[in-house]
């Protein structure tokens, strides 16, 4: 099973688009996406210096556009899971079929502008905490009045909040931990971004969204997102919420993912995956020179060829760890798109297990009250007219 990973803000590098412009159709594609943001994405991705592309209102649409034009050079029919870190979740949502490329880049532009404005409202910052006891690190962050904005796994937590609290954390780090103050404009994924969340919500309400045709993992809790409407809701809430990349990686592990490709500007998520997902083969797609390796990985670890593979049976899996409650269904029932096969109860609430293809319920694999892990098979289905 293969996953595609999209990096977030901070991964950008000067000139990251330069090698992709030699690919047929990439330059016109970027000019079109530029027209949706009012930015010169080609110039920003080729000749702009670090300081210019670090600006939040620039970085976010630039990262999404870069990831999308690179992914369009790959055959994605055999990729099972999409996941993105922070702004990368917009890239993942487009590749999972929820958003058009235009909607994803447009939303990234709106998000970046709103977050840049929120950053100007208070003197805030962020710092990465590396190592230390996980519980002690979180306790220390809270004591300093900060928020654990990113919980990335592999002993890495990013704290966000007032500059005074960030400096205190740097001066008195948790035991056996190292603190690196980050060069960012503000306290992303914290309550300091409340005005940005409101601004993005006002825009997102008018964005067309389809249900995912591939597994799309949410930054909020690592669960698979069942609908387009839920995806948009989570993308808006994400602006002030902790990015739980540690839980996304846990879900990848529970699903049995055997390989992953990180989209450009690749490197950050690949490093985390190599530390947290032992045995998973990882390719970093930095330039077109890496396309051959990425396509080879898809050929060896992907699913059956074709957008609508013809299979005899499929299984639905638990979107999160919890307790399973089956729906009011019997074996042999015909199920339509959007049917809730059942529910998984977690500490965060109830998660519907929704179908994205018509099928017949062939066999229950879990029963009412069963404790289940994320990715655990719940029911075996016979797809009608192919599966998605």
KELUM-933134 format. One record per residue: residue in three letters; x, y, z of N, C-alpha, C in turn; residue number from 1. Coordinates in steps of 0.05 Angstrom, whole numbers. Layout:
BEGIN
ATOM  res     n.u     n.v     n.w    ca.u    ca.v    ca.w     c.u     c.v     c.w    n
ATOM  Ala       X       Y       Z       X       Y       Z       X       Y       Z  NUM
...
This chain:
BEGIN
ATOM  res     n.u     n.v     n.w    ca.u    ca.v    ca.w     c.u     c.v     c.w    n
ATOM  Unk      17     -24       0       0       0       0      18      25       0    1
ATOM  Unk      10      45     -16      27      68     -20      13      93     -12    2
ATOM  Unk      28     112       1      17     137      10      32     160      -4    3
ATOM  Unk      18     182      -9      30     206     -20      28     227       2    4
ATOM  Unk      51     240       8      53     259      30      60     287      19    5
ATOM  Unk      46     308      29      50     335      20      60     352      43    6
ATOM  Unk      83     365      40      96     380      62      82     406      68    7
ATOM  Unk      88     418      91      76     443      99      96     466      99    8
ATOM  Unk      87     489     110     103     513     110     128     509     126    9
ATOM  Unk     150     519     115     176     515     126     193     496     108   10
ATOM  Unk     180     481      91     194     463      73     204     478      48   11
ATOM  Unk     194     502      43     200     516      18     230     522      16   12
ATOM  Unk     240     522      -9     268     528     -14     269     545     -39   13
ATOM  Unk     288     564     -41     291     581     -65     296     564     -89   14
ATOM  Unk     283     570    -111     287     556    -137     274     529    -139   15
ATOM  Unk     255     523    -121     245     496    -120     228     489    -145   16
ATOM  Unk     218     509    -159     202     504    -183     219     503    -208   17
ATOM  Unk     244     512    -207     260     515    -231     262     490    -248   18
ATOM  Unk     269     466    -237     272     442    -254     245     433    -265   19
ATOM  Unk     223     440    -253     197     430    -263     187     445    -287   20
ATOM  Unk     198     469    -292     189     485    -315     197     472    -342   21
ATOM  Unk     216     454    -341     223     440    -366     203     419    -374   22
ATOM  Unk     185     412    -356     165     392    -362     143     404    -379   23
ATOM  Unk     133     390    -399     113     400    -417      88     407    -402   24
ATOM  Unk      78     431    -407      53     440    -395      54     452    -368   25
ATOM  Unk      77     450    -354      79     460    -326      78     491    -325   26
ATOM  Unk      93     504    -343      93     534    -342      65     545    -347   27
ATOM  Unk      51     536    -368      23     547    -372       5     541    -348   28
ATOM  Unk       9     517    -336      -7     510    -313      -2     529    -290   29
ATOM  Unk      23     536    -285      30     554    -264      21     582    -269   30
ATOM  Unk      21     590    -295      11     617    -301     -19     619    -295   31
ATOM  Unk     -34     597    -301     -62     596    -296     -67     597    -265   32
ATOM  Unk     -52     581    -250     -56     581    -221     -47     608    -209   33
ATOM  Unk     -27     621    -221     -19     648    -212     -42     668    -214   34
ATOM  Unk     -57     665    -236     -79     684    -241    -100     683    -219   35
ATOM  Unk    -102     660    -205    -122     657    -184    -113     669    -157   36
ATOM  Unk     -87     675    -154     -77     684    -129     -66     713    -130   37
ATOM  Unk     -63     723    -154     -51     750    -157     -21     750    -152   38
ATOM  Unk      -9     726    -152      20     723    -147      34     712    -172   39
ATOM  Unk      59     719    -176      75     707    -197      88     682    -186   40
ATOM  Unk      74     659    -187      84     635    -175     110     625    -189   41
ATOM  Unk     112     630    -215     136     622    -229     160     637    -219   42
ATOM  Unk     157     664    -217     179     680    -207     186     673    -178   43
ATOM  Unk     165     669    -162     170     663    -134     184     636    -130   44
ATOM  Unk     178     617    -148     189     590    -146     215     586    -160   45
ATOM  Unk     225     608    -173     250     605    -188     272     625    -179   46
ATOM  Unk     265     651    -179     286     671    -174     283     685    -147   47
ATOM  Unk     261     681    -133     257     695    -108     276     683     -86   48
ATOM  Unk     284     700     -68     302     692     -47     287     682     -22   49
ATOM  Unk     301     671      -3     288     658      20     269     676      35   50
ATOM  Unk     277     701      39     261     720      55     234     724      41   51
ATOM  Unk     234     727      15     209     732       0     190     709       1   52
ATOM  Unk     200     685      -2     182     662      -2     176     652      26   53
ATOM  Unk     187     665      46     180     658      74     154     671      83   54
ATOM  Unk     146     693      68     122     707      76      98     689      73   55
ATOM  Unk      82     688      94      60     669      96      41     670      72   56
ATOM  Unk      34     694      64      15     698      42      26     688      15   57
ATOM  Unk      52     685      14      66     675     -10      71     645      -8   58
ATOM  Unk      81     637      15      90     609      18      67     589      14   59
ATOM  Unk      44     595      25      23     575      25      13     568      -3   60
ATOM  Unk       5     587     -20      -4     580     -47      19     569     -64   61
ATOM  Unk      44     578     -59      67     568     -74      72     539     -68   62
ATOM  Unk      70     531     -43      74     503     -35      52     485     -48   63
ATOM  Unk      27     494     -46       5     477     -57       8     474     -87   64
ATOM  Unk      14     496    -101      18     495    -130      41     477    -138   65
ATOM  Unk      63     479    -123      87     463    -129      80     433    -126   66
ATOM  Unk      67     426    -104      60     398     -99      41     387    -121   67
ATOM  Unk      22     404    -129       2     394    -149      15     390    -176   68
ATOM  Unk      31     409    -186      43     406    -213      62     382    -214   69
ATOM  Unk      75     376    -191      93     353    -190      76     327    -190   70
ATOM  Unk      55     327    -174      38     303    -172      25     297    -199   71
ATOM  Unk      19     317    -215       7     313    -241      25     299    -261   72
ATOM  Unk      51     297    -254      69     282    -271      70     252    -264   73
ATOM  Unk      56     245    -242      55     217    -234      28     205    -241   74
ATOM  Unk      27     179    -245       1     165    -247      -8     158    -219   75
ATOM  Unk     -31     169    -210     -39     166    -182     -61     145    -178   76
ATOM  Unk     -69     131    -200     -91     112    -197     -85      90    -176   77
ATOM  Unk     -60      84    -172     -53      62    -154     -43      72    -126   78
ATOM  Unk     -46      98    -121     -39     109     -95     -64     108     -77   79
ATOM  Unk     -61      96     -53     -84      91     -36     -90     113     -17   80
ATOM  Unk     -69     125      -4     -73     144      18     -60     170      11   81
ATOM  Unk     -74     192      19     -63     219      16     -62     232      44   82
ATOM  Unk     -40     246      50     -38     260      75     -20     284      71   83
ATOM  Unk     -27     306      84     -11     331      82      -8     344     109   84
ATOM  Unk      15     356     113      22     370     138      13     399     136   85
ATOM  Unk      -5     407     154     -14     435     155     -25     444     127   86
ATOM  Unk     -13     464     115     -22     473      88     -21     450      68   87
ATOM  Unk      -4     431      72      -2     408      54     -28     391      53   88
ATOM  Unk     -45     395      73     -70     380      73     -88     390      50   89
ATOM  Unk     -85     415      42     -99     425      19     -90     411      -7   90
ATOM  Unk     -64     407      -9     -53     392     -32     -64     364     -32   91
ATOM  Unk     -64     351      -8     -74     324      -6    -103     322     -13   92
ATOM  Unk    -119     342      -4    -148     342      -9    -153     343     -39   93
ATOM  Unk    -137     359     -54    -141     360     -83    -134     334     -96   94
ATOM  Unk    -112     321     -87    -104     296     -99    -122     273     -91   95
ATOM  Unk    -137     276     -69    -157     255     -61    -183     259     -75   96
ATOM  Unk    -186     280     -92    -210     285    -107    -230     302     -94   97
ATOM  Unk    -224     314     -70    -243     331     -56    -245     359     -69   98
ATOM  Unk    -222     370     -76    -221     397     -87    -208     396    -115   99
ATOM  Unk    -215     415    -132    -201     419    -156    -174     433    -150  100
ATOM  Unk    -155     431    -168    -129     444    -164    -134     474    -160  101
ATOM  Unk    -152     485    -175    -157     514    -174    -168     521    -146  102
ATOM  Unk    -187     505    -136    -198     511    -109    -177     508     -88  103
ATOM  Unk    -159     488     -90    -139     484     -70    -119     508     -69  104
ATOM  Unk    -110     517     -92     -92     539     -93    -105     565     -85  105
ATOM  Unk    -131     569     -93    -145     593     -85    -149     594     -55  106
ATOM  Unk    -157     571     -43    -160     570     -14    -133     574       0  107
ATOM  Unk    -112     563     -11     -85     568       1     -78     597       1  108
ATOM  Unk     -85     611     -21     -81     640     -21     -97     655       0  109
ATOM  Unk    -122     648       2    -139     660      22    -129     654      50  110
ATOM  Unk    -121     630      55    -111     621      81     -86     637      88  111
ATOM  Unk     -67     638      68     -42     652      73     -46     682      79  112
ATOM  Unk     -64     695      65     -68     723      70     -81     728      97  113
ATOM  Unk    -101     711     104    -114     713     130     -95     708     153  114
ATOM  Unk     -77     688     150     -59     682     172     -37     703     174  115
ATOM  Unk     -29     715     152      -9     737     152     -21     761     168  116
ATOM  Unk     -47     767     163     -60     788     177     -61     782     207  117
ATOM  Unk     -68     757     214     -70     750     242     -43     752     256  118
ATOM  Unk     -22     746     241       5     748     253      12     777     261  119
ATOM  Unk       1     796     247       7     824     252      -9     835     276  120
ATOM  Unk     -27     819     287     -44     828     309     -31     825     337  121
ATOM  Unk     -10     809     339       3     804     364      32     796     359  122
ATOM  Unk      49     800     379      77     793     377      80     763     386  123
ATOM  Unk      80     746     366      80     717     372     101     703     356  124
ATOM  Unk     106     677     363     126     662     349     123     632     354  125
ATOM  Unk     143     616     346     142     587     349     171     577     355  126
ATOM  Unk     172     554     367     197     541     373     194     511     371  127
ATOM  Unk     214     497     360     213     468     359     227     457     384  128
ATOM  Unk     214     437     396     226     424     419     234     396     410  129
ATOM  Unk     259     389     412     270     364     402     279     347     425  130
ATOM  Unk     268     323     427     276     305     449     261     310     474  131
ATOM  Unk     270     298     496     257     301     522     235     281     526  132
ATOM  Unk     225     279     550     203     262     556     177     275     545  133
ATOM  Unk     162     260     528     139     272     515     119     286     534  134
ATOM  Unk     113     273     557      94     285     576     106     310     588  135
ATOM  Unk     131     309     595     144     333     607     146     356     587  136
ATOM  Unk     150     350     562     152     371     542     125     385     539  137
ATOM  Unk     103     370     538      77     381     535      69     397     560  138
ATOM  Unk      77     387     584      71     402     609      87     428     610  139
ATOM  Unk     111     428     601     128     452     601     116     473     582  140
ATOM  Unk     108     464     558      96     482     538      71     495     550  141
ATOM  Unk      55     480     564      31     491     576      37     511     598  142
ATOM  Unk      57     504     615      65     521     637      74     548     627  143
ATOM  Unk      87     549     604      97     575     593      75     590     577  144
ATOM  Unk      50     580     579      28     594     565      28     590     535  145
ATOM  Unk      41     569     526      43     563     497      24     540     489  146
ATOM  Unk      22     537     463       5     515     452      23     496     437  147
ATOM  Unk      18     470     440      32     450     424      20     450     396  148
ATOM  Unk      31     466     378      19     471     352      23     448     332  149
ATOM  Unk      46     436     334      51     412     317      62     390     334  150
ATOM  Unk      49     367     333      60     343     346      68     324     324  151
ATOM  Unk      93     324     317     102     311     293     112     283     296  152
ATOM  Unk     115     273     321     126     247     325     156     249     324  153
ATOM  Unk     170     226     327     199     225     327     211     245     346  154
ATOM  Unk     198     249     369     209     267     389     210     296     382  155
ATOM  Unk     190     305     365     190     333     356     163     345     361  156
ATOM  Unk     162     367     377     138     382     382     144     411     377  157
ATOM  Unk     126     425     363     130     454     358     110     469     375  158
ATOM  Unk     121     488     391     105     505     409     100     532     396  159
ATOM  Unk      76     543     402      69     569     390      56     586     412  160
ATOM  Unk      61     613     409      48     631     428      63     658     430  161
ATOM  Unk      59     672     451      71     698     455     102     695     454  162
ATOM  Unk     115     716     443     144     715     441     158     711     468  163
ATOM  Unk     147     724     488     159     721     515     158     692     524  164
ATOM  Unk     136     678     519     135     650     527     153     633     510  165
ATOM  Unk     156     639     485     174     624     467     203     628     477  166
ATOM  Unk     210     652     484     237     657     494     242     644     520  167
ATOM  Unk     222     643     538     225     629     563     230     599     559  168
ATOM  Unk     216     588     539     220     560     532     248     555     522  169
ATOM  Unk     258     573     506     286     570     496     306     573     518  170
ATOM  Unk     301     591     537     320     595     559     319     572     580  171
ATOM  Unk     296     561     584     293     539     604     278     516     591  172
ATOM  Unk     291     501     574     278     478     560     273     455     579  173
ATOM  Unk     255     437     571     250     413     587     275     396     589  174
ATOM  Unk     277     380     609     300     363     613     306     345     588  175
ATOM  Unk     331     344     581     340     328     558     328     336     532  176
ATOM  Unk     319     361     529     308     370     504     324     394     494  177
ATOM  Unk     323     398     468     336     421     455     314     438     442  178
ATOM  Unk     316     464     445     295     482     434     308     499     412  179
ATOM  Unk     294     500     389     303     517     367     281     537     361  180
ATOM  Unk     286     563     364     267     583     357     265     585     327  181
ATOM  Unk     240     584     317     236     584     288     232     612     276  182
ATOM  Unk     242     616     252     239     641     238     212     641     224  183
ATOM  Unk     191     646     239     164     647     227     150     673     236  184
ATOM  Unk     128     680     222     115     705     226      98     706     251  185
ATOM  Unk      89     683     261      70     683     283      65     656     294  186
ATOM  Unk      45     655     312      38     630     326      16     615     310  187
ATOM  Unk      25     600     290       6     584     274      -6     562     291  188
ATOM  Unk     -30     553     283     -44     531     296     -47     536     326  189
ATOM  Unk     -55     560     332     -61     568     360     -84     587     359  190
ATOM  Unk     -94     595     383    -116     613     385    -110     641     374  191
ATOM  Unk     -84     647     371     -76     672     359     -85     674     329  192
ATOM  Unk     -92     652     317    -101     652     290    -132     652     287  193
ATOM  Unk    -146     660     308    -175     659     308    -187     676     286  194
ATOM  Unk    -176     700     281    -187     717     260    -183     705     233  195
ATOM  Unk    -161     691     229    -155     677     204    -175     654     199  196
ATOM  Unk    -181     640     221    -201     619     218    -228     629     210  197
ATOM  Unk    -236     652     221    -262     664     214    -262     672     185  198
ATOM  Unk    -240     684     176    -238     694     148    -238     670     129  199
ATOM  Unk    -224     649     135    -224     626     118    -251     612     117  200
ATOM  Unk    -265     611     139    -292     599     140    -311     614     122  201
ATOM  Unk    -308     640     120    -326     656     103    -322     649      74  202
ATOM  Unk    -297     642      66    -291     636      39    -297     606      33  203
ATOM  Unk    -290     589      51    -293     560      47    -322     552      43  204
ATOM  Unk    -341     567      54    -369     560      50    -378     560      22  205
ATOM  Unk    -364     574       4    -372     575     -24    -355     557     -42  206
ATOM  Unk    -338     540     -31    -320     523     -47    -334     496     -53  207
ATOM  Unk    -336     488     -78    -347     461     -84    -328     439     -74  208
ATOM  Unk    -340     419     -61    -323     397     -51    -337     371     -56  209
ATOM  Unk    -322     351     -66    -333     324     -71    -323     306     -49  210
ATOM  Unk    -335     283     -46    -325     263     -27    -299     251     -37  211
ATOM  Unk    -281     244     -18    -255     233     -27    -258     207     -43  212
ATOM  Unk    -242     203     -63    -241     178     -78    -217     161     -69  213
ATOM  Unk    -200     173     -52    -178     158     -39    -179     165     -10  214
ATOM  Unk    -166     148       6    -164     154      35    -150     180      39  215
ATOM  Unk    -162     198      53    -151     225      60    -150     227      90  216
ATOM  Unk    -125     229     101    -122     231     130    -123     259     139  217
ATOM  Unk    -136     263     162    -139     290     174    -117     296     194  218
ATOM  Unk    -106     320     192     -87     330     212     -97     331     240  219
ATOM  Unk    -124     333     243    -135     336     269    -131     312     287  220
ATOM  Unk    -135     288     276    -133     264     293    -123     239     278  221
ATOM  Unk    -114     243     253    -103     220     238    -124     202     226  222
ATOM  Unk    -150     209     228    -171     192     217    -176     198     188  223
ATOM  Unk    -188     178     174    -196     182     146    -221     200     145  224
ATOM  Unk    -221     220     128    -243     239     126    -264     227     107  225
ATOM  Unk    -289     225     115    -309     210      99    -322     227      76  226
ATOM  Unk    -324     253      80    -339     270      60    -324     295      54  227
ATOM  Unk    -332     307      31    -321     333      24    -328     355      43  228
ATOM  Unk    -353     355      53    -361     375      72    -345     374      98  229
ATOM  Unk    -340     349     107    -324     346     131    -295     355     126  230
ATOM  Unk    -285     350     102    -258     359      95    -255     389      98  231
ATOM  Unk    -274     403      86    -273     433      87    -275     442     116  232
ATOM  Unk    -293     430     132    -295     438     160    -269     434     174  233
ATOM  Unk    -256     412     170    -230     407     183    -208     425     173  234
ATOM  Unk    -208     432     147    -188     450     137    -190     478     149  235
ATOM  Unk    -214     486     155    -219     512     168    -210     510     197  236
ATOM  Unk    -219     489     212    -213     486     240    -183     483     245  237
ATOM  Unk    -169     472     225    -140     467     227    -124     492     233  238
ATOM  Unk    -134     515     224    -119     540     227    -113     546     256  239
ATOM  Unk    -131     539     274    -126     544     303    -121     518     319  240
ATOM  Unk    -119     496     306    -117     470     320     -89     458     316  241
ATOM  Unk     -82     441     335     -56     426     334     -55     408     310  242
ATOM  Unk     -33     408     295     -28     389     274     -18     363     287  243
ATOM  Unk     -34     342     284     -26     316     296     -14     298     275  244
ATOM  Unk      10     305     266      23     289     246      31     262     258  245
ATOM  Unk      35     261     284      42     236     297      19     216     294  246
ATOM  Unk      -6     226     295     -29     208     292     -33     200     263  247
ATOM  Unk     -26     218     244     -27     210     216      -8     188     210  248
ATOM  Unk      16     190     221      36     168     217      27     142     231  249
ATOM  Unk      14     145     254       4     121     267     -17     107     249  250
ATOM  Unk     -34     123     236     -54     111     219     -41      98     195  251
ATOM  Unk     -20     110     183      -6      98     161       5      71     169  252
ATOM  Unk      15      70     194      26      45     204       4      24     207  253
ATOM  Unk     -19      32     219     -41      13     223     -53       3     197  254
ATOM  Unk     -52      20     176     -63      13     150     -45      -7     136  255
ATOM  Unk     -20      -9     144      -1     -27     131      12     -15     107  256
ATOM  Unk      15      12     107      29      25      85      57      15      83  257
ATOM  Unk      66       8      59      92      -3      55     111      16      41  258
ATOM  Unk     101      38      29     118      57      15     104      84      15  259
ATOM  Unk     121     105      13     110     133      13     127     150      -6  260
ATOM  Unk     114     169     -18     127     189     -35     121     216     -23  261
ATOM  Unk     142     232     -18     137     260      -9     140     278     -33  262
ATOM  Unk     120     295     -36     119     314     -58     139     337     -53  263
ATOM  Unk     147     352     -73     165     374     -69     152     397     -54  264
ATOM  Unk     168     413     -39     197     410     -35     202     389     -13  265
ATOM  Unk     209     365     -22     209     341      -4     233     340      14  266
ATOM  Unk     230     326      36     252     321      55     242     319      84  267
ATOM  Unk     226     338      92     218     340     120     201     316     129  268
ATOM  Unk     179     310     114     162     288     121     175     261     117  269
ATOM  Unk     192     260      96     207     235      91     225     228     115  270
ATOM  Unk     237     248     126     254     243     149     239     233     173  271
ATOM  Unk     215     245     178     198     235     200     189     207     194  272
ATOM  Unk     182     201     169     172     174     162     194     153     167  273
ATOM  Unk     218     160     159     240     140     162     245     134     191  274
ATOM  Unk     240     153     209     244     149     238     221     135     251  275
ATOM  Unk     196     141     242     172     130     255     161     105     242  276
ATOM  Unk     165     102     215     153      80     200     175      62     190  277
ATOM  Unk     186      47     208     208      30     202     200       9     181  278
ATOM  Unk     217       6     161     211     -14     140     196      -3     116  279
ATOM  Unk     185      21     119     170      34      97     190      47      78  280
ATOM  Unk     188      40      52     206      51      32     196      79      25  281
ATOM  Unk     215      98      25     207     126      21     223     138      -3  282
ATOM  Unk     209     153     -20     222     168     -42     215     197     -38  283
ATOM  Unk     236     214     -40     232     243     -39     232     253     -68  284
ATOM  Unk     209     265     -76     206     275    -103     214     305    -103  285
ATOM  Unk     239     310    -107     249     338    -106     249     351    -134  286
ATOM  Unk     258     336    -154     260     346    -181     249     325    -201  287
ATOM  Unk     246     331    -226     237     311    -246     257     287    -248  288
ATOM  Unk     281     291    -239     300     268    -239     291     246    -220  289
ATOM  Unk     274     252    -201     264     233    -182     238     219    -191  290
ATOM  Unk     228     227    -214     202     215    -223     205     185    -229  291
ATOM  Unk     227     177    -240     230     148    -246     229     131    -221  292
ATOM  Unk     243     140    -200     242     126    -174     214     125    -162  293
ATOM  Unk     200     148    -164     173     150    -153     154     131    -169  294
ATOM  Unk     156     131    -195     139     113    -211     145      84    -206  295
ATOM  Unk     171      78    -202     178      50    -195     166      42    -168  296
ATOM  Unk     166      61    -149     154      55    -123     124      49    -126  297
ATOM  Unk     111      65    -142      82      61    -146      77      34    -159  298
ATOM  Unk      94      26    -178      90       1    -192      94     -23    -173  299
ATOM  Unk     112     -20    -153     118     -42    -136     100     -43    -111  300
ATOM  Unk      89     -20    -103      74     -19     -78      45      -9     -81  301
ATOM  Unk      38      -1    -105      11      10    -109      -9     -12    -112  302
ATOM  Unk     -35      -3    -113     -57     -22    -116     -60     -31    -145  303
ATOM  Unk     -82     -44    -152     -87     -53    -179     -88     -29    -198  304
ATOM  Unk     -79     -33    -223     -78     -12    -242    -106      -2    -249  305
ATOM  Unk    -108      23    -256    -133      35    -266    -148      50    -244  306
ATOM  Unk    -162      71    -252    -177      87    -233    -200      72    -220  307
ATOM  Unk    -211      53    -235    -233      37    -225    -226       7    -226  308
ATOM  Unk    -208      -2    -209    -199     -30    -211    -222     -49    -207  309
ATOM  Unk    -223     -70    -222    -244     -90    -220    -235    -112    -200  310
ATOM  Unk    -249    -114    -177    -241    -133    -157    -266    -148    -148  311
ATOM  Unk    -262    -172    -137    -284    -188    -128    -295    -178    -101  312
ATOM  Unk    -277    -171     -83    -286    -161     -57    -268    -139     -47  313
ATOM  Unk    -279    -122     -30    -263    -102     -16    -271    -102      13  314
ATOM  Unk    -255     -89      30    -263     -86      57    -264     -56      64  315
ATOM  Unk    -282     -50      83    -282     -23      94    -267     -25     120  316
ATOM  Unk    -252      -3     127    -235      -4     150    -243      18     170  317
ATOM  Unk    -234      13     195    -240      33     216    -224      59     210  318
ATOM  Unk    -237      82     211    -222     107     206    -206     116     230  319
ATOM  Unk    -211     104     254    -197     111     278    -198      88     298  320
ATOM  Unk    -181      89     318    -182      69     339    -205      75     358  321
ATOM  Unk    -221      55     365    -243      59     383    -260      34     386  322
ATOM  Unk    -286      38     390    -305      16     393    -324      17     370  323
ATOM  Unk    -328      -6     357    -344      -8     333    -374     -13     339  324
ATOM  Unk    -391       2     325    -420      -3     327    -430      -6     298  325
ATOM  Unk    -439     -29     289    -448     -33     261    -475     -18     257  326
ATOM  Unk    -480     -11     232    -505       2     225    -527     -19     224  327
ATOM  Unk    -551     -10     219    -574     -28     218    -575     -42     191  328
ATOM  Unk    -555     -59     186    -552     -72     160    -549    -102     164  329
ATOM  Unk    -557    -117     144    -554    -146     145    -537    -155     121  330
ATOM  Unk    -524    -178     124    -508    -189     102    -527    -194      79  331
ATOM  Unk    -518    -185      55    -534    -187      31    -548    -161      23  332
ATOM  Unk    -548    -141      42    -561    -115      36    -545    -101      14  333
ATOM  Unk    -560     -87      -4    -547     -69     -24    -543     -42     -11  334
ATOM  Unk    -519     -31     -15    -511      -6      -2    -505      15     -24  335
ATOM  Unk    -514      39     -20    -509      60     -39    -486      78     -29  336
ATOM  Unk    -476      96     -47    -455     115     -39    -466     132     -16  337
ATOM  Unk    -449     135       4    -457     152      27    -470     136      50  338
ATOM  Unk    -475     110      45    -486      94      67    -466      92      90  339
ATOM  Unk    -476      95     114    -459      91     138    -459      62     146  340
ATOM  Unk    -438      48     141    -436      19     148    -437      16     178  341
ATOM  Unk    -426      35     192    -426      34     221    -412      58     232  342
ATOM  Unk    -405      57     258    -393      80     271    -370      70     289  343
ATOM  Unk    -349      86     292    -328      80     311    -328     102     332  344
ATOM  Unk    -332      94     357    -333     113     379    -304     116     390  345
ATOM  Unk    -295     142     391    -269     148     402    -272     169     424  346
ATOM  Unk    -250     177     436    -252     198     457    -260     224     444  347
ATOM  Unk    -255     228     418    -262     252     405    -291     252     395  348
ATOM  Unk    -305     230     397    -333     228     388    -337     205     369  349
ATOM  Unk    -359     206     354    -366     184     336    -357     190     308  350
ATOM  Unk    -345     170     295    -335     173     267    -351     154     249  351
ATOM  Unk    -366     165     230    -381     148     211    -362     133     192  352
ATOM  Unk    -369     109     186    -354      93     166    -371      94     141  353
ATOM  Unk    -365     112     122    -381     117      99    -371     103      74  354
ATOM  Unk    -389      96      56    -382      83      31    -379     104       9  355
ATOM  Unk    -359     101      -8    -356     119     -31    -361     104     -57  356
ATOM  Unk    -373      80     -56    -380      65     -79    -404      46     -72  357
ATOM  Unk    -421      40     -92    -443      21     -86    -433      -7     -82  358
ATOM  Unk    -445     -22     -64    -435     -49     -58    -457     -65     -45  359
ATOM  Unk    -451     -91     -42    -468    -110     -26    -452    -118      -2  360
ATOM  Unk    -465    -117      21    -452    -126      46    -449    -156      45  361
ATOM  Unk    -424    -166      44    -419    -194      41    -416    -208      68  362
ATOM  Unk    -401    -195      87    -395    -208     112    -386    -187     132  363
ATOM  Unk    -396    -189     157    -386    -173     179    -360    -185     189  364
ATOM  Unk    -339    -168     192    -314    -177     203    -310    -167     232  365
ATOM  Unk    -327    -148     240    -326    -138     268    -355    -137     278  366
ATOM  Unk    -359    -140     303    -386    -140     314    -389    -117     334  367
ATOM  Unk    -414    -112     342    -420     -90     360    -404     -92     386  368
ATOM  Unk    -390     -70     393    -375     -69     417    -346     -77     415  369
ATOM  Unk    -338     -87     391    -310     -95     387    -291     -71     389  370
ATOM  Unk    -269     -73     405    -248     -52     403    -233     -56     377  371
ATOM  Unk    -230     -34     362    -217     -36     336    -194     -16     335  372
ATOM  Unk    -174     -22     318    -152      -4     313    -157      11     287  373
ATOM  Unk    -145      34     284    -147      49     259    -137      32     236  374
ATOM  Unk    -153      29     214    -146      13     192    -154     -16     193  375
ATOM  Unk    -166     -24     216    -175     -52     219    -199     -57     202  376
ATOM  Unk    -200     -80     187    -223     -86     170    -248     -90     187  377
ATOM  Unk    -271     -78     178    -296     -80     193    -316     -97     178  378
ATOM  Unk    -317     -96     152    -336    -111     136    -325    -117     108  379
ATOM  Unk    -334    -140      97    -325    -147      70    -349    -141      51  380
ATOM  Unk    -342    -128      28    -363    -119      10    -358    -129     -18  381
ATOM  Unk    -379    -132     -33    -377    -138     -62    -385    -113     -77  382
ATOM  Unk    -365     -99     -90    -371     -74    -104    -390     -78    -128  383
ATOM  Unk    -407     -60    -133    -425     -61    -156    -414     -42    -177  384
ATOM  Unk    -407     -53    -200    -397     -36    -222    -369     -26    -217  385
ATOM  Unk    -352     -41    -202    -325     -32    -197    -324     -17    -171  386
ATOM  Unk    -300     -10    -162    -296       3    -136    -279      28    -140  387
ATOM  Unk    -280      45    -119    -264      70    -121    -246      71     -96  388
